Amino acid sequence: MAIDSAAGSPATRSFAEAIAEAEQIIRSAPHVKTDQDLAEGLDYLAGSIKASLHMVQAYQHEYPYFASSTGPYTKLGLDNPDTLYFHAYIRDDAEYVVTGRRGSTADLSFQIMNGDYSPTQSPDSLTAFDDRELDIAADGTFQLRFGPPKADPEPGYVAVAPGSAMLIVREVFSDWENERPGEIRIHRADTLGTSPPPVPSERMARRYAVAGKMLVARLRTFLAFPEWHYLNLPVNTLTEPRPTPGGLATQFSSVGHYDLGDDEVMVITAPAAHREVAPYQGFQLGSMWYVSLDYINHQTSLTAGQARVDDDGMIRYVVSERDPGLANWIERTGHRRGYLQFRWQRLTRDLTPADGPSVEVMPFAELPRRLPHYERQRVTEQEWRERIAARQVAVARRMLG
């Protein structure tokens, strides 16, 4: 049926209004003090616009697919530079089949949530496990089925609780250069081989409206989130290792926030975890927008595999603006304030305070005298360029825009 293309209100009007509201949220954020703060906020907004449209497009219970939840250009929620994030929307009364092939990455985990984050609360984690629960064939392939509880479920069947709404998959790299991702797919058991009906224009207009609401809620939520878990802690400290909020069953984390002058340096000392205890250990900085710093072109994060471990088994991270000429320099990239985050994943035991970090702030000029194993940590300018080049190549290989 033909329609009058000039009739009715624009389908994108509500989304355009949401973008304008979102920009005001960015501009009025309390930490915006400099042009760099604002520029990064507007860049964060651009990624959030892209992500909101992408996520609403993926809101398909009958014909689901795994969408990339966050990445280098759609950052969200202090995204981990070492992780590929995927999600699919599901219903609690339907059965879904997940098939794949295990790669060589340090961790692969699955989590079912009963909703999405909001400015006032986090969703509940209903189920969480890693690939140690899978029956992986000799060729690396595996299959899982998610659906309503059964009296006599077959192996590989995961019962979903009432209210289950989203399946999240995380694939985590410890060795960026040599580890390779696997494959993963999802389909609803009763729709495979059929085709969805065409989407009418009225429903497309609703998608724009939903995307606008998602955009505004996304920004409000993750500006409020650090208040709950970070900013109420003493500055320039880190917590003891603790189970990560949100129900990730085999992950511990240590968090904090920093405020450093350009002539100050923060030395964070943490044991290099044994791989049989934690195959993955990572540390990163985040901006006040609660997203990762540029981890492609700067060393703003390190896994235990990337870090240079001292002879006493400790990793000493050196957080500073100025270049100390050290292998474990974590670049602030102009961010006087920001967030600190450790993660340990695929744990075989609970961590204790002895497994966690200690923090010391000192004048930059005192670093050569006060940093243990200082000479062992030194790198040349060429060695540093090679480290950055390796990051750029590795991210380009495993992540797309």
N, C-alpha and C positions, 0 to 999 in steps of 0.2 A: 504494500500500500504506500503510495506516495505521501509525503508530508511537506508542509510548508517550512522550509529550513529557517525562515525568519521568525516563526511563531514561538511563543514561550520564552521563559527567561533562560539565560545562558546556563548550561549544565555545569560550568566551571566556576560560577559566581561564588558559591559557598566556599570552594577551595581557595579562591583568590582572597576572600575575606579572612580565611584562616591563616593564610600566609602573612597578611598584614598584621594580624593579631600576634602571630608567632614572632615577627620581627620586633614588635614592641616588647615582647617577653625577653628577647635577646638584648635589646638596647637598655632595658631597665634592670638587668641582672646586677646584683649588688657588687660583684667583683669587677665590673667593667670600669677600668680606670684609665686605660691607654688606648691608642688607636689599634695596637696589636690585639688587645683584648676584644675590641669590637670586630676587627677583621676576622679573627678566629671564630667569633660567635656567628658572624654572617656565613662563614664557610661551614660551620656546624649546621646552620639552618639549611643551607643548600643540600647537604647530605641527608638531612632529616626529611626534606621535601621529597627527595628521590626515594628514600626508604619507605615513607608513608604510602606513596603510590604503589611501590613494589609490593608492600605487605597486603594492601587491600586487594590487589590483583590476585594474590596467592590465597585469599580467603575462600577456599573451595573445599568443602567437605566431601563432595561426591567424586571429584576428580582432583585430589590433592597432589601437590608436588613439593619437593624441598626447595625453599627459597633461601638465599643467603641473607641471614639476619643482620649482619653488620660486617664491615670490611674497611679498607683504607679510606674509602670515600663516602661511607655511610656509617660513621662511628656512633656508638651508643653505649652508655652504661659502663664506662671504663673498660672498653673492649680490650681483650688480651691480644697483643701482637703475635702470639704464638698459636692462635686458635682460629680454625675455620668454624663458623657458626652456621647452622642450618635449622630451619623450622618448617613444620607443616601443621595446618589446622586439622583437627579431627573432631569427631562426635563420640559421645560415650555409648551410643547404641548401635554403632556400626563396627565392622571388622576391617582392619587395615593390614596390608602385607608390606614389610620392609625387607628388601633384599640388597645385598652389596658384596663387596670384596674388601677384606681388611688390608689396609696399607701397612707401611712400616713406621707409622707415627708413634709417639710415646703413649698416647691415650686416645680412646674413642669412647664417648659416654652418651647415654640416653636419659632424657628426663621428660616427664609428663607434668604439665602445669594445668591448673584449673582456670586460667585466664591470663590477663596481661597486667603489667605494672600500671599503677595509677599514682597520682600525686599524694594520695593518703595511705596507700597500703601496697604491699607486695602480694603477688599471687601465691597460692600454696603449691608446693611440690608434692605431687601425689605418688610418683614413682621415680626412682633414680637408680641407675646401675651403669657399670661400664662393660667393656667387651669381654671381660673374664666370665661373664654370665652367658656368653654366646657359645653355640656349638659351631665352631669354625672348621670348615673342611680343609683338606690338605692343600687345595688350591687357593685358600683364603676366602672362599665364598661363605655366606651365611644368610639365614632367613629368620625373621621374627614376625609374629602375628600379634597385633594389638586389638583387643575387642572386649565385649562385655564378659563378665565372669562366666565360666563353664564348670559343670560338675566334674568333668573328667578331661581337662585340657591336655592337648598334645604337647610334646617337648617344643620349646621355643614360643609358646603362647604366653603373652603378657596380659593379664586381666587389667582393664582400665577402670578406675573408680568413677562413681557418678560425678559429673561436672568436668571431666577431662576435656580439655579444649585445645591444647597445643603440645606437639611432640618436638622437643629440642634435641639436636645432635651437636656435639662438640668434638672436633678432631684436633688434637693438640700436638704441636711439633716441639721437640727439644733440640734436635739437630736440623737447623734450617737447610743446610746444604745437602745432606744425604738422605733424610727421611722423605718418603713419598706418600701422598694421600691415597686413600682407597676410593671405592665407589659406593654410592648409596642411592636407592630409589624407594619410592613409596607409591602404592596404589590402593584404592578401596577394593576389597575382595569381590564385591558384587557389581562393580562397574567396569572392570577391566574388559577391554574389547568392545565397549560401547562408546558413544560420543555424546558430549554434552549438547544441550539445545543452544541455539543462538541467544546472545544476550541482547535484550531490547534496549533502546536508548534511555528509557526511563530508569532502568537498573544501572546503566552506566553513570547517569547523573547521580544516583544514590551513592555510587562508589566514590565519586569526587567528594560528596558530603562526608562520608565516613572517613576518607583519607584526611580531610581537613580536621576532623575531631581527633583523629589519631595523632596528627602532627602537633597540635596544641597540647594534648595530654602528654605526648612524648617529651616535649621540652619542659613542661611544668614538673613532670615526674622526676626527671633526672637532674634537675636543678635542686629539687627537694631531697633526693635520695642521700647525697653526702651528709646532709644535716643529721640523718639518722645514724650513720655508721662511721663517719670520719671527723667532722668538724667539732664534735663534742669531746674529742680526745685532746690531750695536751699537744701543742705544736711541737714539731721536730722529735716525735717519738713514734714507735711502732708497737702494736699490740703483740701479746704472745700468740703463737699459732692457735687457731681455733677453727671449728667447723665453719665453712663458708655459709653465710646466711642465704637462704633460698633452697636448701635441701639437697645440695650436691653431696651424695653419700660418701664419696671417696676423695673429697677435696678439703684441705685446710687452707687458711689464709691468714696473713698478718697485714694490718692496714694502718695508715696514718696520714698526716698531712704535714707539709713543710712550709717554712718561710725563711728564705736565706738571702743575705746580701751577696753582691758580686764578689766580695773579698772573703766570703765564708765558704766552707766546704763541709758537707755531711759525709761521714764515713759510716757505712752500715756493714756490720760484720755478721755473717751467718754461716753455719756449717754447710758444706756441700753435701747434700743428702745422698746416702747410698742408694743406688738404683734399685736394689731389692726392697727398699722402704718407700721410695718415691721416685719412680722413673721420670717424673717431670717436676722440675723446680724452676720457677721463673720470677723475675722481679721487673717492675716497670714504674715509670712516672706517668701521671695523668694531669691534664690541665684543669683549671677551675670550671671548665665546661663538663667535667666528668667524662672525658674521653682520653684516649691515649695520645701522647705527643707523636710527632712525626718519627715513626720507627723505621721508615724506609731509608731516609737520607741522613739520619742521625742515630747514634747509639743511645736511645732513651729506654732501652730494655735489655736484659740479658737472661738467657736460660743458664742453668748450671753447666750445660754443655758448651755454651759460648764463652762463659767466664773463665778467667785465669785463676786457678785454685792455688792458694799458697801452700807451702810445705807442711803447715800444720792442719791442713784439711779445711781451712776457712776460705770463704769468698769475701773479699773486701771491696764493696761497691763505693765509688767515690762520686758523689752527687755534687756538681758544681757548675757554675756558668763558665768560668775560665778553664782552658784546656790544661790539665795537669801533666799531660804526656804519659798517661797510664792506661793499661789495657782495660781495666774495669771502670773507666770514666763513664758515668751516666750523665748525658748532656741535658742541662736544663732548658736550653734553646730559648733563653729570654724570659722564662717563666719564674718569677721570684717566688710565687706561691703555687702549690699544686698538691697532688695526691701521691701517696706511696703505697705500693701493693706487692705483696708476695703471694704466690700460689704454689701449693704442693698437690699433685694429683696422682691418682691410681695408688693411693696409700695402702700399705699392708698392715699398718698399725696407727694408732692415734699419736699425734706429735705432742711433745712436751715443751716447756719453756726452753730447755736446753737445745732443742732443735731450731729455735727461732732466732731472730736478729737482735743485735744491740746497736745503739746509735750514739755517735759522738759528733758534735759540731765543733769546728776549730777554724782559726784563721787560715786562709789559703797558704800563706807563706810558711806555716808550720808543718805543712803536709810532709815534706821530705824527712823531717826529724821525727815525726810522731806516727807515721804510717808504718806498721810492721811490713817487712819484705818489700819495702819501697823499690829497691833496685830491681827485684824480680818482676815488678809490675810495669816497668818502663817500656815504652814502645817508641819507635821512630815515626816521623811524619809519614813515610812511605808505608810502614806497617799499618798505621791508622787508615790511610786511604784504602788499603787492601781490605780492612775490616768493613769499611762502609760499602765498598764495591760488592763484597760478598753479601751484605744485607740487601742491596738493591737488586742483585741478580736473584737471590732466593725468594724475595717477595714477589718479583715479577713472574717467577715460575709457578708459585702456588696460589697467588691471589690475582683476581681480575678486577677491573674497575667497575 
